[in-house]
Amino acid sequence: MKVLVVLNPDELEAAAHGGINRRIRAMQKDRRPNQPERPEHEQNWWQTDIIGAIGEYAVAKALGQQWQDLTSDANGKDVLDYQVRTIENPKGGLKVRRHDNPLDIYILAQVRKNHVLIHGWMPGHQVIAWDHEIFTNCWTVPTPQLYSMADLVHPVEWSDTVKPYETTVRATENA
């Protein structure tokens, strides 16, 4: 089961500001890219941090948690015991890199405007075991292979803005 989360303007703004703050902290700490061979202008730093924070915010909302931007530990869990990966490309999949903890559970969220589709989850070691390396030391799994959000230890908290995707009018994808 996939989950569709709709963020209101205040939630979207809070997440976007968190992503901006994350990018500024990363610049202050001189963090290096995952793909150092790619030119700086192809890294999409700002976009990645903002979209990532929006995905985390949506997952927190779906799991009934207050989203918190992690300021002290770059390798901490994003929401509860989970790592969140966020994409915009509807053809993208869940990515895990060599430096990621293979024992962590990764949740994949896809952002389009203020709608976030949470595709599902998978432990990092299973993503790597699929052995589909798309970049050096970076593996991916397509969204249909992910486990259902209904199978997480922490249940989804349904509301008028957190709905099962199967029962949602798919026209919202084009909203």
C-alpha positions as a printed Julia matrix, in Angstrom:
175×3 Matrix{Float64}:
  0.0    0.0     0.0
  1.19   3.46   -0.92
  0.22   6.6     0.99
 -0.66  10.02   -0.4
  0.08  12.97    1.89
 -1.1   16.47    1.06
  0.79  19.28    2.78
 -0.9   22.6     3.48
  0.96  25.85    2.72
  2.28  26.21    6.3
  3.59  22.63    6.35
  5.18  23.04    2.94
  6.84  26.28    4.04
  8.15  24.74    7.28
  9.69  21.82    5.38
 11.17  24.08    2.67
 12.75  26.35    5.29
 14.17  23.26    6.99
 15.73  22.23    3.68
 17.23  25.7     3.21
 18.7   25.6     6.71
 20.08  22.13    6.03
 21.86  23.37    2.88
 23.37  26.32    4.78
 24.62  23.99    7.56
 26.12  21.65    4.95
 27.98  24.57    3.33
 29.3   25.69    6.72
 30.57  22.16    7.39
 31.98  21.9     3.86
 30.15  18.64    3.19
 31.22  16.76    0.08
 28.92  15.36   -2.61
 27.92  11.7    -2.97
 29.19  11.86   -6.56
 32.36  13.95   -6.42
 33.13  13.24  -10.07
 30.06  15.25  -11.15
 30.51  18.99  -11.69
 29.29  21.31   -8.94
 26.53  22.76  -11.13
 25.0   19.27  -11.58
 24.76  18.53   -7.86
 21.41  20.33   -7.35
 22.28  20.99   -3.71
 19.45  23.37   -2.85
 16.78  21.36   -4.64
 17.94  18.11   -3.08
 17.88  19.48    0.46
 14.51  21.19    0.1
 12.81  18.24   -1.61
 14.38  15.88    0.93
 12.99  17.87    3.84
  9.53  17.93    2.23
  9.62  14.14    1.9
 10.69  13.74    5.52
  7.94  16.09    6.66
  5.31  14.07    4.77
  6.54  10.75    6.18
  6.48  12.21    9.71
  2.93  13.46    9.13
  1.85  10.05    7.8
  3.28   8.33   10.88
  1.7   10.82   13.29
  4.99  12.45   14.24
  6.13  16.05   14.49
  8.85  16.55   11.89
 12.18  17.79   13.22
 15.09  18.9    11.1
 18.15  17.04   12.37
 20.69  19.71   13.2
 23.33  17.81   15.15
 23.73  14.37   13.58
 24.0   14.13    9.8
 23.66  10.32   10.01
 20.69  10.26   12.37
 17.36   8.74   11.47
 15.05  11.1     9.61
 11.7   10.01   11.11
 11.42   7.62   14.05
 13.72   4.68   13.16
 13.63   5.32    9.4
 15.73   6.95    6.74
 13.71   8.85    4.12
 14.74   9.15    0.49
 12.86  11.66   -1.64
 12.58  11.94   -5.4
 10.69  14.09   -7.88
 11.09  11.82  -10.91
  8.06   9.49  -11.12
 10.33   6.9   -12.77
 12.88   7.03   -9.95
 13.45   4.32   -7.37
 14.81   3.91   -3.88
 18.56   4.54   -3.78
 21.08   3.33   -1.21
 24.78   4.17   -1.31
 27.78   2.28    0.03
 28.24   4.73    2.93
 24.58   4.29    4.02
 23.86   1.87    6.84
 22.62  -1.34    5.17
 20.69  -2.27    8.33
 18.56   0.88    8.22
 15.06   0.88    6.78
 14.63   3.35    3.91
 11.28   4.88    2.95
 10.78   6.35   -0.52
  8.72   9.53   -0.96
  7.97  11.28   -4.26
  7.15  14.99   -4.25
  4.96  16.8    -6.76
  3.86  20.29   -5.7
  2.29  19.83   -2.26
  1.45  16.14   -2.82
  3.83  13.5    -1.51
  3.37   9.89   -2.58
  5.03   7.51   -0.14
  5.81   4.45   -2.24
  6.98   2.07    0.48
 10.12   0.88    2.19
 12.97  -1.61    2.14
 16.03  -2.34    4.3
 19.26  -1.05    2.78
 20.87  -4.5     2.52
 17.97  -5.69    0.36
 18.32  -2.7    -1.97
 22.01  -3.55   -2.37
 21.19  -7.25   -2.84
 19.07  -6.35   -5.89
 22.46  -5.51   -7.39
 21.21  -2.79   -9.73
 24.09  -0.31   -9.46
 23.11   2.92  -11.22
 26.21   4.88  -10.19
 29.43   3.72   -8.62
 28.51   2.52   -5.11
 24.83   3.46   -5.52
 22.1    0.84   -5.91
 18.41   1.24   -6.66
 15.18  -0.72   -6.5
 12.09   0.22   -8.56
  9.04   1.4    -6.64
  6.85  -1.67   -7.36
  9.36  -3.84   -5.44
  9.07  -1.86   -2.2
  7.23  -3.21    0.83
  3.83  -1.8     1.73
  3.59   1.06    4.18
  1.02  -1.09    6.01
  3.86  -3.47    6.95
  5.9   -0.96    8.96
  6.14  -1.35   12.73
  4.77   2.2    13.12
  1.25   2.45   11.69
  0.1    5.15    9.29
 -2.27   7.62   10.93
 -5.03   8.28    8.41
 -6.7   11.67    8.06
 -8.24  13.89    5.42
 -4.68  14.71    4.22
 -3.12  11.26    4.71
 -4.91   8.67    2.57
 -4.25   5.25    1.08
 -3.17   5.82   -2.49
 -5.22   2.95   -3.93
 -8.46   4.61   -2.83
 -7.38   8.1    -3.82
 -8.43   9.59   -7.12
 -5.27   9.33   -9.19
 -6.1   12.67  -10.79
 -4.36  14.25   -7.79
 -1.09  13.3    -9.46
 -1.86  15.96  -12.03
 -2.96  18.57   -9.48
